[in-house]
Amino acid sequence: MADYGILVDYEWCTGCHTCETACQMEHHLPVGQFGIKLNEVGPYEYAPDRWQLAYIPVPTDQCDFCAERLGQGKLPTCQHHCQAQCIEVGPIEELAKKATSKKKLVLFHN
């Protein structure tokens, strides 16, 4: 597979775990294994009335960027099922350009 990546806009991730569940079901992964895993940062207060809480989906070594689905012209299952539409999978060069467009984006590379 070409150089692919996953771009996550964690400003909009709601922590619903749909990406985890969809990936786990698509790839028939056993309980406790994930192709993408949601990580929670916080909540904690870092200044008076200022709180940190973020959800960041992170691909694991079991993520294959849904090569089979991409080969069929379909979206990767994490992107297809993301309710907040905050996950995008694609060529790393294209995603890297988008990653500079705002502050709360993270880019994962295969």
LOMISE-321022 format. One record per residue (C-alpha): x, z, y. Coordinates in steps of 0.5 Angstrom, whole numbers. Layout:
<rs>
     u     w     v
     X     Z     Y
...
</rs>
This chain:
<rs>
     u     w     v
     0     0     0
     2    -2     7
     4     4    12
    -3     8    13
    -4    14    16
   -10    19    18
   -12    20    25
   -16    26    26
   -19    28    33
   -20    36    32
   -23    37    38
   -29    34    34
   -28    37    27
   -34    42    26
   -31    45    19
   -36    42    15
   -32    41     9
   -35    34     8
   -29    30     7
   -26    35     2
   -32    35    -2
   -33    27    -2
   -26    26    -3
   -26    31    -9
   -32    28   -12
   -29    20   -11
   -23    22   -14
   -26    27   -20
   -21    32   -18
   -22    39   -21
   -24    45   -17
   -18    48   -13
   -15    41   -12
   -16    36    -6
   -14    30    -3
   -16    32     4
   -16    40     5
   -19    43    12
   -15    48    15
   -18    53    20
   -14    56    26
   -17    62    29
   -21    65    31
   -17    69    36
   -17    71    43
   -11    69    46
   -13    71    53
   -19    75    56
   -25    71    54
   -20    65    52
   -21    64    44
   -17    59    39
   -22    56    34
   -20    49    31
   -21    46    24
   -16    41    22
   -17    36    16
   -10    35    13
    -9    30     7
    -5    33     1
     0    29    -4
    -6    27    -8
    -9    23    -2
    -8    16    -4
   -12    13     3
   -17    11    -2
   -13     5    -4
   -19     2    -9
   -24     3    -3
   -20     0     2
   -19    -6    -3
   -26    -7    -4
   -27    -7     4
   -30     0     4
   -28     6     9
   -24    11     5
   -29    17     3
   -27    22     8
   -28    17    14
   -34    15    11
   -37    21    10
   -35    25    16
   -41    27    20
   -37    28    26
   -34    21    26
   -27    25    27
   -23    22    22
   -20    15    22
   -16    12    17
   -12     5    18
    -5     2    19
     0     7    22
     2     3    28
    -5     2    30
    -7     9    30
     0    11    33
    -3     8    39
    -9    11    39
    -6    18    38
    -3    18    45
   -10    17    48
   -12    24    48
    -9    31    47
   -13    34    41
   -11    28    36
    -6    29    30
    -3    23    26
    -1    24    19
     3    18    15
     4    17     8
</rs>
